[in-house]
Amino acid sequence: MPPAPASICLLRLSALGDVTHVVPLVRTLQAAWPDTPLSWIIGKTEQRLLEGLPGVEFIEYDKKSGLGGMIALYRRLHARPVDTRAFDVLLQMQVAARANLLSAVVPARVRVGYDRARSRDGHGLFVNRRIPDRPGIHVLDAIGSFCEPLGLQQTDVRWDLPVPAEAREWARAQWPDDGTRTLMISPCSSHVLRNWRTDRYAAVADHAIARGWRVVLCGGRSGLERQTTDAILHAMRGEALDLVGKDTLKQLPALLERADLLLTPDSGPMHIANAMGTKVLGLHAASNPARSGPYSDRRYCVDRYDDAARRFRGKPAAELRWGSKIEHEGVMDLVTVEDATEAFERFVTDASG
């Protein structure tokens, strides 16, 4: 075992899915060095999801605060006792310009960043060690490799997201434990060009209902999510339980945990559901499920990424740079209702066996 650092700071501000991918790295560090203090500079919304993660000091940064927020963070860090003011290690796990600049106010001796292939916006200027360059791996594995310059390997992927008992009680109260399988639909990604047509969600929902399933809709409080949900409900022949805008970020993992299967585009709920042990019927055309699909099990995902590459980029997906997004108008139309119902039936078959 390599010697334990005196302290470690993680910098990953967003998004919900990505901070979920960081949690196994936290578990790896804690397993190796249980006495090493961990601090995590994180976005406001993401902190609400992970609040209560044992052994982690969260340092919240409002991504809308600009230079003023960076100055406030600098003052907060430099107000710490002298012997704890500088971190032994900073894991700089975000390459966007804002995160790179923010990392400059974090005092640290060892500053671990991405390999050159994944660096951008001057990322290399703010780090002095890099993770291995391994193209073709999942985002979670790339984040997990941040422990390697410290002499560790992430061999065990474990989440154990902090879900309060009262959040699970709220989730249990939303529908009865009557043995009916539940398809949950989280229809919206924060990237709108990853979203599917509402009539197609409705068709898959009606297919599930015809197979004796319960359908539950979940999502946030944005106008887009409300409009999308209303359109799905209007297009459905059957009835669905509408929980959109009714849960909190602490209740969402508990809600996803109760579902048998989640239908969603590439989104934060996809990765939270995976972390809670729920199978995911992911809809992929704008993004590559091998890179950013549900980490544990992609058997029930629809993969039209290669079709999208050929249609919108004029080449097969294998010739694109790893991680390329194909967020074009109409790209998700490549995912058909038949694709999704076939994936649903694969799950039904496996679950019945």
Helices and strands as residue ranges (DSSP letters): E 8-11, H 16-32, E 38-43, H 44-50, E 56-61, H 66-78, H 82-85, E 87-92, H 97-103, E 108-113, G 116-118, G 123-126, E 129-130, H 139-144, G 145-150, H 165-172, E 182-185, G 192-194, H 198-210, E 214-217, H 223-235, E 241-242, H 251-258, E 261-265, H 268-275, E 279-284, H 289-292, E 302-303, H 305-308, I 309-313, G 317-319, G 331-334, H 337-352
